[in-house]
Amino acid sequence: MKPKNANLKRVIVDFKKLTPEILSLLVEKYPDGYDDEQIISFKNANNEIVEAVEVTTADTKYLVKVSTKLEVTMENYDEDDYEDFDTDDPEAVQAPELDPEDEVEEEEED
């Protein structure tokens, strides 16, 4: 017998492709942020290790790549910031201003 989510489409999402809908799902699932136990590690097609957190809709399992930008954006989430955008518009979610030391860490992750 297959698990109930065996037929879900699987999508890996980088911060640049993050939509208001996926961000909202993340904040709903991880209201206090995520911790190490909730991070999934896997190798991508280039054999690089990727760390991500998972959110699921009725038909899709999203693996959202973990980053400092994602953490800061989740911490500062306000759905009113996105009311003028479509829920599937990746242009709506803008990268936050990071401290210089966070930016160095972010570059090392890429």
VEXVEX-429086 format. One record per residue: residue in three letters; x, y, z of N, C-alpha, C, O in turn. Coordinates in steps of 0.02 Angstrom, whole numbers, plus 50000, padded with zeros to 5 digits. Layout:
REM residues N
ALAXYZXYZXYZXYZ/...
***
This chain:
REM residues 110
MET500424994150000500005000050000500455006350000500925006850039/LYS500295011049956500685017149951500485022050005499905022350024/PRO500975025950031500795031350077500345036350041500375037049980/LYS499945040050080499455044550050499775050050008499455052649963/ASN500395051950022500715057349984501195054749931501615058549907/ALA501155048349913501615045349865501535048349795502015048349756/ASN500945050749778500825053349710500885060949706500695063849655/LEU501135064049757501205071349756501775073449710502285070049705/LYS501665079049676502195082049636502705084849686502505087749737/ARG503355084049672503865086549717504235092349684504455091749627/VAL504275097849721504585103949693505095106649742504935107749801/ILE505705107849719506215111149759506175118549745506185120749688/VAL506135122549799506045129749792506625133449824506775132649883/ASP506955137549784507475142049807507145148549830506585149949810/PHE507485152449871507185158749895506955163149837506435166449842/LYS507335163349783507165167549725506505165649694506185169849661/LYS506285159549703505655157049674505095156549725504555153949710/LEU505215158949785504725158549840504125162949825504205168849809/THR503525160149829502915163949817502575165649884502715162449934/PRO502125170549884501745172049945501375165949972501325165050033/GLU501105161749928500745155849950501205151049989501025148650043/ILE501785149649961502245145049994502515148050059502585144550109/LEU502665154550058502895157950119502365157550173502515156250231/SER501735158650155501185158150203501135151150232501035150350293/LEU501205146050190501195139050214501765137750263501675134350314/LEU502355140350247502935139450291502815142650360502935139550412/VAL502565148750360502445152350422501895148850463501925148550524/GLU501405146050428500865142450462501125135950493500955134350550/LYS501545132350457501815125950481502355126950534502405123050581/TYR502755132250527503315133550572503235140650602503645144950588/PRO502725141850644502595148550670503175151350712503255157450716/ASP503555147050743504125149250783504785147950747505315147850779/GLY504765147050682505355145350643505475137950643505125134250678/TYR505945135650606506105128550602506765127350639507165131850649/ASP506865121050660507495119350692507825113650654507565111250604/ASP508405111650678508805106550643508415100050631508525096750580/GLU507975098250677507605091950670507105092150613506885086850588/GLN506905098150591506405098850538506725099850469506375100250419/ILE507385100350468507745101450405507895094650373508145090050405/ILE507735094150309507855088150270508475089350228508535094450195/SER508945084650228509545085150186509505079850132509315074150145/PHE509695081850071509705077150015510205079549964510435085249966/LYS510385075149917510835077149863510425078649801509975075049783/ASN510605084249769510255086249708510565082749647510995078349654/ALA510345084649588510585081449526511335082549516511655078649481/ASN511605087849545512325089349539512725086149595513325087649603/ASN512405081849633512715078249689512925083049745513395081449783/GLU512595088849751512725093649804512215092449860511635090849847/ILE512435093249922511975092449978511545098649984511795104349985/VAL510895097649987510405102949993510035102050059509845096450077/GLU509925107550095509525107250156508885111150144508905116650116/ALA508315108250164507675111350150507165109650205507265104950243/VAL506635113650207506065112050251505475110450205505445112950149/GLU505025106350229504485103750188503815106950205503645107650264/VAL503435108750154502725110450162502345106950106502605105950052/THR501725105150121501335101250074500655104350062500335106850108/THR500445104349998499765106349980499405099949960499675094449966/ALA498795100649936498405094749916498755090649862498675084549860/ASP499125093949817499425090349761500175090949754500475087949710/THR500495094849799501215096149790501585096149857501335098749907/LYS502175093049857502625093349914503185098149895503565096849848/TYR503245103749932503765108549920504335107449968504225106850029/LEU504945107249942505545107249983505875114049973506165115349920/VAL505825118250024506075125150019506775125350048506885123750106/LYS507255127450007507945127650028508025132450087507775137950087/VAL508385130050137508515133850198509045139250184509545137850151/SER508925145250209509405150650202509275156050254508745156150285/THR509755160350264509675165950310509105170450285508705172850326/LYS509065171550220508535175750192507845172750209507385176450226/LEU507785166250204507145162950220506965164050293506395165750309/GLU507445162950337507315163850409507085170950425506585171850460/VAL507435175850399507255182950412506575184550383506175187950415/THR506435182250323505795183550291505225180350330504695183450338/MET505325174350355504805171050395504695174850460504125175650482/GLU505235177050492505175180750555504775187250547504405189150591/ASN504855190450489504535196950477503905196450436503655201450411/TYR503635190450428503055189250385502445193150408502275193150467/ASP502125196450360501485199750371501095198950306501295201550254/GLU500535195250309500175193850247499945200150211499845199950150/ASP499855205650248499655211950216500175214450167500015218150120/ASP500805212550177501345214550131501245211750061501525214250013/TYR500835206450055500765202949992500065203549962499915200149912/GLU499635207749991498935208049968498865210849897498365209549864/ASP499355214549873499325217349805499625212749753499675214649694/PHE499835206749773500155202049727499735195749720499335194049764/ASP499835192249664499545185549656499905180849704500495181749719/THR499545175649728499855170949775500415166849745500825164049781/ASP500435166549678500965162549646501495166949612501845164649567/ASP501555173249634502025177949604502695177849642502735180549697/PRO503225174949612503865174649647504195181549654504655182449694/GLU503965186549616504225193349621503985196749685504275201749706/ALA503455194149715503155197349774503605196849835503635201549875/VAL503955191349843504375190249902505075192949887505445190149846/GLN505235198349920505875201649909506385199549962506205198250019/ALA507005199249943507535197449990507585202850044507565208750028/PRO507655200850106507715205750160508405208850162508885206150134/GLU508445214450197509105217550209509445213250262509165212050315/LEU510055211150249510425206950296511025210750323511285215350291/ASP511235208850383511855211650410512435209150367512385203750337/PRO512985212950363513555210750322513795203650338513975199950293/GLU513805201750402514045194950419513555189650395513775184150378/ASP512895191150393512405186350367512485185550292512395180050266/GLU512655191050258512745190750185513335186250167513295182550118/VAL513875186550205514455182250193514245174950202514415170650161/GLU513875173450255513635166650267513185164350211513235158550190/GLU512755168650186512305167050132512685165350068512495160650033/GLU513215169050052513615167649993513965160949999514025157449949/GLU514175159150058514505152650068514025146950057514235141550036/GLU513375147850072512875142650062512745141249989512595135649971/ASP512805146449946512655145649875513165141849838513105140849778/
***
